[in-house]
Amino acid sequence: MQENRVIQVIVEGGLVQEILNVPSDIEIQVLDYDVQGVNKESLEKSPLDGQPCCITVY
């Protein structure tokens, strides 16, 4: 079985509007570093630099 490939999208100071035409074997991870006012339970450690962020996987 082939392992899924991952594209990481980093967000600071904005919103991701769309990610189009992603092949089914690609996982999209959106790492949002705009964490001011976010519940601590929603924060995760970034796999890139260990900083707090919100991660959403598509």
HELIX and SHEET records of a PDB file:
HELIX    1   1 LYS A   40  SER A   42  5                                   3    
SHEET    1   A 4 ARG A   5  VAL A  11  0                                        
SHEET    2   A 4 ILE A  26  ASP A  32  1                                        
SHEET    3   A 4 PRO A  52  VAL A  57 -1                                        
SHEET    4   A 4 GLU A  44  LYS A  45 -1                                        
END                                                                             
